[in-house]
Structures are given as C-alpha cells and as structure tokens.
Amino acid sequence: MADWAGTIGAALLLATALVHSWAGERWLITPLLRRRRDKILEYPLARAVLRFAWHFTSALLAMLALILLSALHAPDSLQRTVLTTIGIGFTLVGLADLLMSQGRHVGWPLLLGAGVVTLLAL
C-alpha cells in the first residue's frame, strides 16, 4: 500500500474539516443566525444545535483523518476495509457535491481528492 496516498487523503480530510468549520462559521452560520425572520431560529436551542451540528461535522472529518492514518499501520484486512470505505465514500460524496452545486461549492475538490487518493493507497 502507498502510505503517501493515505497520508495525503488524511491531510485532505483534515483540511476539509478546518475549512468547513472556519468558512461555514464565517459565511453561513453567523449570517444565518443574525437573521430574525426565520421562526425556528428564534429558539436558543435551535441556534445552538445548528452551530453544534455544523462543527460536529468538521470534528467527524478530523476523526476520519485520524482513523485513516491509523489504518495505514493496521493489519491488511482492516486496512483494506477502512481505505475502501473512506475512499469510495468520499469519492461519491465529492461527486455528489460537484453535481449538486454545479461545481460552485468549495468543498467538492477536497472531498473528491480525499476519496481518490485514499483509493490510490490500496
């Protein structure tokens, strides 16, 4: 297996997590929470859950990056399972993001790249 490809995949996942939290907070969550026209956002719990869920997604991406790095040193069967799951999963998510956003969402290249290089690690 190519450790370099798995390491690059993990780095792309971590970069995605950081960009997701920072850019999402700056350009989506904060402006959205400033709006007062949406009834649901009048509730403090709804506001807190929205922000939490956004950043939890970023935390999950970082956790997957660590799992991917750990898998590089795992037994072959576990390694193949983890790399295949992450590789196929993020390749499909990246393609879906590309199609859904018509290429306008900043995340699709990172997601797709993470999936493809992780598959190359097999």
Backbone bond lengths (Angstrom), bond angles and torsions (degrees), N, CA, C in turn:
res aa  C-N    CA-C-N  psi(-1)  N-CA   C-N-CA  omega(-1)  CA-C   N-CA-C  phi
1 M - - - 1.448 - - 1.524 109.07 -
2 A 1.314 116.48 147.47 1.460 121.82 179.44 1.523 109.54 -88.75
3 D 1.336 115.48 102.82 1.465 119.64 179.53 1.526 111.88 -60.11
4 W 1.326 116.17 -33.50 1.458 119.69 -178.93 1.525 111.05 -61.70
5 A 1.309 117.73 -39.11 1.468 120.97 -178.79 1.525 110.30 -68.81
6 G 1.325 117.33 -42.22 1.465 120.35 177.16 1.512 111.16 -63.62
7 T 1.327 116.67 -39.00 1.467 120.91 179.02 1.527 110.54 -66.67
8 I 1.318 117.07 -41.44 1.470 120.18 176.69 1.530 110.10 -64.52
9 G 1.329 117.51 -41.54 1.468 120.56 176.92 1.515 111.18 -58.90
10 A 1.327 116.75 -44.67 1.468 120.81 178.42 1.529 110.92 -63.77
11 A 1.322 116.66 -41.08 1.467 120.45 178.89 1.531 110.91 -63.49
12 L 1.324 116.94 -40.18 1.463 120.41 177.81 1.537 111.19 -65.31
13 L 1.327 116.73 -38.57 1.471 119.65 176.84 1.519 110.36 -64.81
14 L 1.322 117.20 -42.69 1.460 120.37 178.82 1.528 110.59 -65.48
15 A 1.331 117.22 -41.84 1.473 120.36 176.90 1.529 110.38 -61.40
16 T 1.319 116.43 -41.55 1.465 120.65 177.81 1.521 110.57 -60.73
17 A 1.331 116.99 -42.56 1.465 121.26 179.58 1.530 110.87 -61.18
18 L 1.318 116.30 -45.25 1.469 120.06 -178.62 1.529 111.66 -66.83
19 V 1.324 116.33 -45.16 1.471 120.36 178.76 1.528 109.91 -64.14
20 H 1.326 116.67 -41.16 1.459 121.83 -179.31 1.528 110.52 -58.63
21 S 1.311 117.16 -49.54 1.465 119.96 -178.55 1.522 111.54 -66.84
22 W 1.337 116.34 -49.99 1.460 119.42 -175.36 1.527 112.18 -66.43
23 A 1.324 116.71 -53.33 1.461 119.98 -176.94 1.524 111.37 -68.40
24 G 1.325 116.93 -39.33 1.459 119.71 179.03 1.506 112.31 -63.10
25 E 1.319 116.44 -41.90 1.471 120.38 177.94 1.518 110.41 -63.92
26 R 1.320 115.60 -43.97 1.461 120.42 -175.85 1.528 113.57 -71.39
27 W 1.328 116.94 -45.28 1.463 119.66 -170.32 1.522 114.94 -107.70
28 L 1.334 117.66 -6.72 1.454 118.54 -179.52 1.531 112.48 -126.72
29 I 1.311 117.26 -60.49 1.461 120.55 -172.99 1.531 111.95 -64.70
30 T 1.334 117.89 -54.22 1.468 120.19 -178.29 1.526 112.03 -59.72
31 P 1.347 119.46 -49.00 1.469 118.09 177.57 1.528 112.89 -61.78
32 L 1.312 116.70 -38.01 1.457 120.45 179.76 1.528 111.00 -64.16
33 L 1.322 116.62 -42.14 1.460 120.11 -179.14 1.522 112.59 -73.09
34 R 1.316 117.95 -18.54 1.477 120.86 175.67 1.528 111.88 -74.95
35 R 1.328 115.72 -23.41 1.472 119.59 179.59 1.513 109.37 -70.24
36 R 1.280 117.26 140.56 1.463 121.40 179.52 1.527 111.78 -117.14
37 R 1.331 116.20 4.80 1.463 118.72 -178.95 1.518 112.31 -79.42
38 D 1.322 116.83 -22.83 1.457 120.53 -177.88 1.523 109.21 -85.42
39 K 1.306 116.62 117.52 1.471 121.38 -177.06 1.523 112.52 -57.66
40 I 1.325 117.15 -42.25 1.460 119.49 -176.23 1.522 111.24 -62.39
41 L 1.324 117.21 -32.96 1.461 120.14 -178.23 1.526 112.80 -78.10
42 E 1.312 117.80 -0.36 1.464 120.47 174.04 1.527 111.05 -75.76
43 Y 1.323 117.10 -18.74 1.459 121.19 -177.41 1.534 110.01 -88.80
44 P 1.333 117.61 124.48 1.466 120.47 -179.66 1.530 113.51 -55.75
45 L 1.329 117.13 -37.78 1.459 119.31 179.60 1.528 111.03 -64.46
46 A 1.315 117.52 -41.62 1.468 120.91 179.00 1.528 110.43 -62.71
47 R 1.306 116.49 -40.33 1.460 120.96 178.55 1.528 111.13 -64.61
48 A 1.327 115.73 -43.78 1.466 121.04 -179.74 1.531 110.83 -66.14
49 V 1.334 117.04 -42.09 1.462 120.70 -179.52 1.526 110.53 -65.91
50 L 1.317 117.83 -39.86 1.461 121.15 178.41 1.525 110.56 -59.82
51 R 1.311 116.89 -49.25 1.464 120.73 -179.77 1.536 110.50 -64.88
52 F 1.340 116.07 -44.60 1.460 120.42 179.56 1.527 111.21 -59.05
53 A 1.316 116.53 -48.50 1.469 120.70 -177.20 1.525 110.89 -61.83
54 W 1.325 116.56 -38.54 1.457 120.18 179.66 1.528 110.52 -61.64
55 H 1.328 115.74 -49.95 1.463 119.74 -176.92 1.533 112.06 -75.26
56 F 1.326 117.35 -26.26 1.460 120.53 175.58 1.528 109.97 -64.78
57 T 1.314 116.61 -36.69 1.465 120.44 175.44 1.526 109.81 -58.98
58 S 1.329 116.70 -42.66 1.465 120.44 177.79 1.526 110.83 -63.96
59 A 1.325 116.68 -41.37 1.465 120.33 178.42 1.526 110.83 -62.28
60 L 1.326 116.83 -39.61 1.470 120.26 177.76 1.525 111.29 -62.81
61 L 1.326 117.11 -39.02 1.467 120.06 177.17 1.529 110.45 -62.42
62 A 1.320 117.02 -42.63 1.463 120.91 178.58 1.532 110.49 -64.47
63 M 1.329 117.24 -39.50 1.465 120.37 177.98 1.526 110.91 -63.76
64 L 1.319 116.49 -41.17 1.470 119.82 177.48 1.527 111.16 -63.12
65 A 1.325 116.64 -36.16 1.468 119.86 177.00 1.528 110.04 -61.45
66 L 1.327 117.14 -42.72 1.466 120.40 178.68 1.526 111.65 -67.24
67 I 1.327 116.61 -38.99 1.465 120.15 176.92 1.532 109.90 -62.80
68 L 1.306 116.21 -42.54 1.468 120.53 178.80 1.523 110.45 -61.81
69 L 1.323 117.98 -45.09 1.465 120.46 178.12 1.523 110.93 -62.14
70 S 1.324 116.91 -41.23 1.467 120.79 178.98 1.524 111.21 -64.39
71 A 1.321 116.33 -37.44 1.463 120.81 -178.03 1.522 112.02 -64.73
72 L 1.318 117.12 -24.00 1.465 119.88 179.82 1.524 111.77 -62.88
73 H 1.336 116.27 -19.78 1.464 120.93 -178.39 1.529 111.83 -117.18
74 A 1.317 116.65 16.28 1.469 122.11 -178.87 1.529 109.99 -92.25
75 P 1.340 116.91 167.04 1.472 119.83 174.00 1.530 110.28 -56.52
76 D 1.318 115.87 152.58 1.463 121.66 -173.32 1.528 114.71 -52.85
77 S 1.332 118.03 -43.51 1.471 119.28 -176.82 1.524 111.08 -66.30
78 L 1.318 117.50 -41.83 1.471 120.49 177.82 1.516 110.22 -67.98
79 Q 1.303 115.39 -40.65 1.461 120.94 178.82 1.525 111.03 -57.99
80 R 1.330 116.36 -49.03 1.471 120.71 179.58 1.525 111.05 -61.45
81 T 1.318 117.10 -42.16 1.469 120.86 -179.08 1.528 110.95 -62.80
82 V 1.317 116.07 -48.13 1.478 120.03 -178.35 1.524 110.41 -65.48
83 L 1.323 116.77 -47.85 1.468 119.36 -177.88 1.522 112.07 -65.37
84 T 1.312 116.95 -39.97 1.469 120.23 178.43 1.524 110.53 -64.86
85 T 1.324 116.73 -45.68 1.468 120.65 -179.00 1.521 111.51 -61.99
86 I 1.320 116.34 -50.43 1.468 120.16 -179.51 1.529 110.33 -66.83
87 G 1.329 117.16 -42.97 1.462 120.50 -178.60 1.515 113.41 -62.31
88 I 1.321 116.92 -51.84 1.471 120.06 179.38 1.528 110.45 -66.29
89 G 1.329 115.99 -43.37 1.467 119.72 -178.46 1.517 112.46 -58.05
90 F 1.328 116.99 -50.41 1.462 119.02 -177.50 1.522 112.87 -75.57
91 T 1.308 118.22 -27.62 1.464 119.47 173.11 1.526 109.91 -62.85
92 L 1.324 116.64 -46.06 1.472 120.41 178.93 1.527 112.04 -66.35
93 V 1.332 116.82 -41.50 1.471 120.32 178.88 1.529 110.03 -63.90
94 G 1.337 116.58 -42.53 1.464 120.17 178.54 1.524 112.37 -62.85
95 L 1.335 116.38 -42.35 1.468 119.91 177.29 1.528 111.32 -65.97
96 A 1.329 116.75 -40.92 1.470 120.20 178.25 1.525 110.55 -63.20
97 D 1.325 116.75 -41.49 1.467 121.01 178.94 1.527 110.39 -64.62
98 L 1.332 116.41 -41.93 1.465 121.30 177.46 1.523 110.60 -58.83
99 L 1.318 116.84 -48.56 1.464 121.17 -178.57 1.522 111.83 -68.42
100 M 1.344 116.40 -45.54 1.460 120.54 -177.53 1.530 111.38 -62.68
101 S 1.326 115.85 -41.77 1.470 119.40 -176.47 1.525 112.31 -92.19
102 Q 1.307 117.14 -1.40 1.468 122.80 -175.54 1.529 110.76 54.36
103 G 1.337 114.29 37.43 1.457 120.40 177.41 1.510 115.69 80.15
104 R 1.322 118.02 4.81 1.466 120.35 -176.08 1.522 113.66 -90.12
105 H 1.332 118.35 -17.48 1.464 120.56 -178.73 1.521 109.37 -82.03
106 V 1.315 116.67 132.06 1.457 122.59 -175.59 1.529 113.10 -65.81
107 G 1.330 117.42 -19.03 1.456 119.77 -173.45 1.515 116.47 -83.31
108 W 1.323 119.08 -20.87 1.459 119.16 -172.10 1.530 113.81 -61.83
109 P 1.342 120.26 -38.92 1.470 116.99 -179.85 1.534 112.42 -65.36
110 L 1.336 116.66 -37.49 1.464 119.81 178.84 1.522 111.25 -66.93
111 L 1.331 116.26 -44.73 1.460 120.58 -179.79 1.530 110.98 -64.03
112 L 1.314 116.20 -48.12 1.457 120.58 179.69 1.526 111.19 -64.87
113 G 1.327 115.99 -42.67 1.470 120.44 178.69 1.513 111.66 -61.46
114 A 1.328 116.75 -43.42 1.468 120.52 178.72 1.526 110.21 -60.60
115 G 1.318 117.10 -41.47 1.456 120.46 179.30 1.517 112.77 -66.33
116 V 1.315 116.44 -46.17 1.458 120.47 -176.68 1.531 111.35 -66.43
117 V 1.325 117.97 -47.98 1.481 117.99 -178.29 1.527 111.23 -68.63
118 T 1.327 117.14 -28.44 1.461 118.84 175.43 1.523 110.24 -67.21
119 L 1.318 117.24 -39.51 1.468 119.58 175.16 1.522 111.63 -64.96
120 L 1.327 116.78 -33.78 1.468 120.13 176.73 1.525 111.44 -65.39
121 A 1.330 116.19 -24.19 1.467 119.89 179.02 1.518 112.10 -70.67
122 L 1.331 117.37 -16.46 1.465 119.95 177.91 1.485 108.35 -68.19
